[in-house]
Amino acid sequence: MGAGIGAIIAAPAILAAIMSGGAGHGSYVAARVLFPYSMLLTRLEGEIGPVAMGAGLLQFPVYGALVGRTVAVKTDRSVFFAGTVHLVAALACFSGLLHGFS
């Protein structure tokens, strides 16, 4: 159920990321904040390619599944870890690593 909720949340997040890209002329701020793994994968692909898009499509359902598991097991370690890794990845996106996405 958590993965399904994550998939529903992914739709507006994807829309915000696309809009922040501005057809290649935007700032990509929303994309960097919401989908940092996908943006960091552009270092390997050279663009927002199929691997980065796949990672972006899976990210929020995986987060939702982690939250669902946390509710069922009554522990918050996995969500804390995922949130910390997401924050570090988002900060890396603003560190100057992504030259083509100003």
C-alpha positions in Angstrom: 0.0 0.0 0.0 2.9 2.4 0.8 4.3 1.9 -2.7 1.0 2.8 -4.2 0.8 6.0 -2.2 4.4 6.7 -3.2 3.4 6.3 -6.9 0.5 8.7 -6.5 2.9 11.3 -4.9 5.3 10.8 -7.7 3.0 12.2 -10.3 3.0 15.8 -9.0 6.7 15.5 -8.2 7.4 14.5 -11.8 5.3 17.4 -13.1 7.2 19.9 -10.9 10.5 18.5 -12.0 9.6 18.8 -15.7 8.3 22.3 -15.2 11.5 23.4 -13.4 13.5 22.1 -16.4 11.7 24.6 -18.6 12.3 22.6 -21.8 16.0 22.7 -21.2 16.1 26.4 -20.3 15.1 26.2 -16.6 16.9 26.0 -13.4 16.1 22.3 -12.6 15.8 23.2 -8.9 12.7 21.0 -8.3 14.3 18.2 -10.3 17.5 18.4 -8.1 15.6 18.5 -4.9 12.9 15.8 -5.7 15.0 13.5 -7.9 18.6 13.9 -6.8 19.6 10.3 -7.8 18.3 10.8 -11.3 20.1 14.1 -11.6 23.4 12.6 -10.4 23.0 9.8 -12.9 23.3 12.4 -15.6 27.0 12.5 -14.8 27.2 8.9 -16.3 24.6 9.3 -19.0 25.4 12.8 -20.1 21.7 13.7 -20.1 18.5 12.7 -18.4 18.4 9.3 -20.1 16.4 6.1 -19.6 18.4 4.9 -16.5 17.8 8.3 -14.8 14.1 8.3 -15.7 13.7 4.7 -14.5 15.3 5.7 -11.2 13.0 8.7 -10.9 10.0 6.6 -11.6 10.9 4.1 -8.9 12.1 6.5 -6.2 8.8 7.6 -4.7 7.2 4.1 -4.7 10.3 2.8 -2.9 10.1 5.6 -0.4 6.4 4.8 0.1 7.2 1.1 0.6 9.8 2.1 3.3 7.3 4.3 5.1 4.7 1.4 4.9 7.3 -1.0 6.3 8.2 1.5 9.1 4.5 1.7 10.1 4.1 -2.1 10.1 7.4 -2.8 12.0 7.3 0.2 14.3 10.8 1.4 13.5 12.1 4.5 11.8 15.6 3.6 10.9 15.0 2.8 7.3 13.1 6.1 6.7 15.7 8.1 8.5 18.5 6.5 6.5 16.6 7.0 3.2 15.9 10.6 4.1 19.5 11.3 5.0 20.8 9.7 1.8 18.3 11.8 -0.2 19.4 15.0 1.5 23.1 14.2 0.9 22.3 13.5 -2.8 20.3 16.7 -3.1 23.1 18.7 -1.6 25.5 17.1 -4.1 23.3 18.2 -6.9 23.8 21.8 -5.8 27.6 21.4 -5.2 28.6 22.1 -8.8 28.8 18.4 -10.0 26.1 19.0 -12.6 27.6 21.4 -15.1 24.8 21.1 -17.8 22.0 21.9 -15.4 22.3 25.4 -14.2 
